[in-house]
Amino acid sequence: QVQLVESGGGLVQAGGSLRLSCAASGSIFSIKAMGWYRQASGKARELVAAITSGGSTNYADSVKGRFTISRDNAKNTVYLQMNSLKPEDTAVYYCNAFSDSPLMVYWGQGTQVTVSS
């Protein structure tokens, strides 16, 4: 089992920055990739950014150049640095971990990010 705890959401003005954190615990040795998803009101959950255990990253086109995903292996934590925030970034952001032993996807509880115009 893997537990994920997110933190760092909040209210920010357009153009501002926030950093989200996701701390993993439990069977972390099985985690092969972690990512951030978001779900705006009335919309489907979408991938924002992901990072593999080898450090490869992937971003949604809408956040490229503004968001950066990183990981601190010593702290078992993944971060999402969000700069130049826009009102359309408003959503609940969820941390996600993919494990291959067993084959499972884990989710955090979500953290609200609200960007005011």
FIRO-106508 format. One record per residue: residue number from 0; residue in one letter; chain; x, y, z of N, C-alpha, C, O in turn. Coordinates in steps of 0.1 Angstrom, whole numbers, m for minus. Layout:
BEGIN
SITE   n res chain  n.px  n.py  n.pz ca.px ca.py ca.pz  c.px  c.py  c.pz  o.px  o.py  o.pz
SITE NUM   a     A     X     Y     Z     X     Y     Z     X     Y     Z     X     Y     Z
...
//
This chain:
BEGIN
SITE   n res chain  n.px  n.py  n.pz ca.px ca.py ca.pz  c.px  c.py  c.pz  o.px  o.py  o.pz
SITE   0   q     A     8   m12     0     0     0     0     9    12     0    20    13     6
SITE   1   v     A     4    23    m7    11    36    m7     1    46    m2   m11    46    m7
SITE   2   q     A     5    55     6    m3    66    11     3    79     5    15    81     5
SITE   3   l     A    m6    88     1    m1   100    m5    m8   112     2   m21   112     4
SITE   4   v     A    m1   122     7    m6   133    14    m2   146     7    10   149     6
SITE   5   e     A   m12   153     2    m8   166    m6    m9   178     4   m16   177    14
SITE   6   s     A    m2   188     0    m3   201     7     1   212    m2     7   209   m13
SITE   7   g     A    m2   224     2     3   236    m6    m8   243   m14    m4   253   m20
SITE   8   g     A   m20   238   m15   m30   245   m22   m34   258   m16   m30   261    m4
SITE   9   g     A   m42   266   m23   m47   278   m17   m53   287   m27   m55   284   m38
SITE  10   l     A   m54   300   m23   m60   310   m32   m48   320   m35   m41   324   m27
SITE  11   v     A   m47   323   m48   m37   331   m53   m42   340   m65   m52   336   m72
SITE  12   q     A   m37   351   m67   m41   360   m78   m34   355   m91   m24   349   m91
SITE  13   a     A   m41   358  m102   m35   355  m115   m21   361  m116   m19   372  m112
SITE  14   g     A   m12   353  m121     2   357  m123    10   352  m111    23   353  m112
SITE  15   g     A     4   348  m100    11   343   m89    16   329   m90    15   323  m100
SITE  16   s     A    22   324   m79    28   311   m78    24   304   m66    20   309   m56
SITE  17   l     A    24   290   m67    21   281   m56    30   269   m58    34   266   m69
SITE  18   r     A    33   262   m47    40   250   m48    33   239   m41    30   241   m29
SITE  19   l     A    29   229   m48    22   217   m42    32   207   m38    42   205   m45
SITE  20   s     A    30   200   m27    38   189   m23    30   176   m21    18   177   m17
SITE  21   c     A    36   165   m24    30   152   m22    39   143   m15    49   139   m21
SITE  22   a     A    37   139    m3    45   130     5    40   116     4    28   113     7
SITE  23   a     A    49   107     0    45    93    m2    50    85    10    61    87    15
SITE  24   s     A    43    75    15    47    66    25    41    52    22    33    51    14
SITE  25   g     A    47    42    29    42    29    27    52    22    18    64    23    19
SITE  26   s     A    47    14     8    55     6    m1    61    15   m12    58    12   m24
SITE  27   i     A    69    24    m8    73    34   m18    83    28   m28    86    33   m39
SITE  28   f     A    89    16   m24    99    10   m33    92     5   m46    99     3   m56
SITE  29   s     A    79     4   m46    72    m1   m58    67    10   m67    62     7   m78
SITE  30   i     A    69    22   m63    65    33   m71    74    35   m83    86    37   m82
SITE  31   k     A    68    35   m95    75    37  m108    73    51  m114    82    56  m121
SITE  32   a     A    62    58  m110    60    71  m115    50    78  m106    42    72  m100
SITE  33   m     A    51    91  m105    42    99   m98    38   111  m106    45   115  m115
SITE  34   g     A    26   116  m103    21   127  m111    11   135  m104     7   132   m93
SITE  35   w     A     8   146  m111    m3   155  m106   m14   156  m116   m11   158  m128
SITE  36   y     A   m26   154  m112   m38   156  m120   m46   167  m114   m44   171  m103
SITE  37   r     A   m55   172  m122   m64   182  m117   m78   180  m122   m80   174  m133
SITE  38   q     A   m88   184  m115  m102   183  m119  m109   196  m116  m111   200  m104
SITE  39   a     A  m113   203  m126  m120   216  m124  m135   212  m123  m139   201  m127
SITE  40   s     A  m143   221  m117  m157   218  m115  m164   215  m129  m163   223  m138
SITE  41   g     A  m171   204  m129  m178   201  m141  m170   195  m152  m175   192  m163
SITE  42   k     A  m157   193  m150  m148   187  m160  m142   174  m156  m142   171  m144
SITE  43   a     A  m136   167  m166  m130   155  m163  m116   157  m157  m110   168  m159
SITE  44   r     A  m111   147  m149   m98   148  m143   m88   147  m155   m89   139  m164
SITE  45   e     A   m77   155  m154   m67   155  m165   m53   155  m159   m51   160  m148
SITE  46   l     A   m44   150  m167   m30   149  m163   m24   163  m164   m26   170  m174
SITE  47   v     A   m17   167  m154   m10   180  m154     5   178  m157    11   184  m166
SITE  48   a     A    11   169  m149    25   166  m150    28   153  m144    21   149  m134
SITE  49   a     A    39   146  m149    43   133  m143    58   132  m143    64   138  m151
SITE  50   i     A    63   124  m134    77   122  m133    80   107  m130    73   101  m121
SITE  51   t     A    89   101  m137    92    86  m135   103    85  m124   109    95  m120
SITE  52   s     A   105    73  m120   115    70  m110   129    73  m116   138    76  m109
SITE  53   g     A   130    73  m129   142    77  m136   144    92  m138   155    96  m143
SITE  54   g     A   134    99  m135   135   114  m136   129   120  m149   129   132  m151
SITE  55   s     A   124   111  m158   117   117  m170   104   124  m166    97   119  m158
SITE  56   t     A   102   135  m173    90   143  m170    81   144  m182    85   143  m194
SITE  57   n     A    68   147  m180    58   149  m190    48   159  m185    45   159  m174
SITE  58   y     A    45   168  m194    36   179  m190    24   181  m200    25   178  m212
SITE  59   a     A    13   185  m195     2   189  m204     6   201  m211    13   210  m206
SITE  60   d     A     1   203  m223     5   214  m231     1   227  m225     8   237  m226
SITE  61   s     A   m10   227  m218   m15   239  m211    m7   245  m200    m8   256  m196
SITE  62   v     A     3   236  m195    11   241  m184    26   242  m187    34   246  m179
SITE  63   k     A    29   237  m199    43   237  m203    49   251  m202    43   261  m207
SITE  64   g     A    61   252  m196    67   265  m194    63   273  m182    69   283  m178
SITE  65   r     A    52   268  m175    48   275  m163    49   266  m151    52   271  m140
SITE  66   f     A    47   253  m153    47   244  m141    60   235  m142    64   232  m153
SITE  67   t     A    65   231  m131    76   222  m130    74   211  m120    71   214  m108
SITE  68   i     A    75   199  m124    74   188  m115    88   183  m111    97   183  m119
SITE  69   s     A    90   180   m98   103   175   m93   101   166   m82    90   164   m77
SITE  70   r     A   112   159   m78   110   149   m67   123   150   m58   134   153   m63
SITE  71   d     A   121   147   m46   131   146   m36   131   132   m31   122   129   m22
SITE  72   n     A   139   124   m36   139   109   m32   142   107   m17   136    98   m11
SITE  73   a     A   150   116   m11   153   114     3   141   116    12   140   111    23
SITE  74   k     A   132   125     7   120   128    15   108   121     9    97   123    15
SITE  75   n     A   109   113    m1    98   106    m7    87   116   m11    75   113    m9
SITE  76   t     A    91   127   m16    81   138   m19    83   143   m34    94   144   m39
SITE  77   v     A    71   145   m40    71   151   m53    65   165   m52    55   167   m44
SITE  78   y     A    70   174   m60    65   188   m59    60   192   m73    64   187   m83
SITE  79   l     A    51   202   m72    46   208   m85    47   223   m82    40   229   m75
SITE  80   q     A    57   229   m89    59   244   m88    51   250   m99    53   247  m111
SITE  81   m     A    41   258   m95    32   264  m105    34   280  m105    32   287   m95
SITE  82   n     A    39   285  m116    41   299  m118    32   304  m129    26   297  m136
SITE  83   s     A    31   317  m129    22   324  m139     8   318  m139     3   315  m150
SITE  84   l     A     3   316  m127   m10   310  m127   m21   318  m133   m21   330  m133
SITE  85   k     A   m31   310  m139   m42   316  m146   m55   312  m140   m55   301  m133
SITE  86   p     A   m66   319  m141   m78   315  m135   m83   301  m140   m89   294  m133
SITE  87   e     A   m79   297  m152   m82   284  m157   m75   273  m151   m77   261  m154
SITE  88   d     A   m65   276  m143   m58   266  m135   m65   262  m122   m61   253  m115
SITE  89   t     A   m76   269  m120   m84   266  m108   m90   252  m109   m96   248  m118
SITE  90   a     A   m87   244   m98   m91   230   m98   m87   224   m85   m80   230   m77
SITE  91   v     A   m92   212   m83   m87   203   m72   m75   196   m78   m77   189   m88
SITE  92   y     A   m64   196   m72   m52   190   m77   m50   177   m69   m50   177   m56
SITE  93   y     A   m48   166   m76   m46   153   m70   m32   147   m73   m27   148   m84
SITE  94   c     A   m26   142   m63   m13   135   m65   m16   120   m68   m26   115   m63
SITE  95   n     A    m8   114   m76   m10   101   m81     3    93   m81    13    99   m84
SITE  96   a     A     2    81   m78    14    72   m79    11    59   m85     0    53   m83
SITE  97   f     A    19    55   m94    18    42  m101    28    32   m96    40    34   m96
SITE  98   s     A    22    21   m91    31    10   m86    30    m2   m95    19    m5  m100
SITE  99   d     A    41    m9   m96    41   m21  m104    41   m34   m96    41   m45  m102
SITE 100   s     A    41   m33   m83    41   m45   m74    35   m42   m61    41   m38   m52
SITE 101   p     A    21   m44   m60    13   m49   m71    10   m38   m81    13   m26   m79
SITE 102   l     A     3   m41   m92    m1   m32  m102   m12   m23   m97   m24   m28   m97
SITE 103   m     A    m9   m11   m93   m19    m3   m86   m17    12   m89    m5    16   m92
SITE 104   v     A   m28    19   m89   m27    34   m90   m32    39   m77   m43    36   m73
SITE 105   y     A   m25    48   m70   m29    54   m58   m32    69   m60   m26    75   m68
SITE 106   w     A   m41    74   m52   m45    88   m52   m44    95   m39   m47    88   m29
SITE 107   g     A   m40   107   m39   m41   115   m26   m55   121   m25   m64   118   m33
SITE 108   q     A   m58   128   m14   m71   133   m11   m75   145   m19   m86   149   m20
SITE 109   g     A   m65   152   m25   m67   164   m33   m65   177   m25   m67   177   m13
SITE 110   t     A   m61   187   m32   m59   200   m26   m64   211   m36   m61   210   m48
SITE 111   q     A   m72   220   m30   m78   230   m39   m69   241   m42   m62   246   m34
SITE 112   v     A   m68   245   m55   m61   256   m60   m71   265   m67   m78   261   m76
SITE 113   t     A   m71   278   m62   m80   288   m67   m72   300   m72   m65   306   m64
SITE 114   v     A   m74   303   m85   m67   315   m90   m77   326   m94   m86   323  m102
SITE 115   s     A   m76   337   m87   m85   348   m89   m80   357  m100   m68   359  m102
SITE 116   s     A   m90   363  m108   m86   372  m119   m85   386  m114   m82   395  m122
//
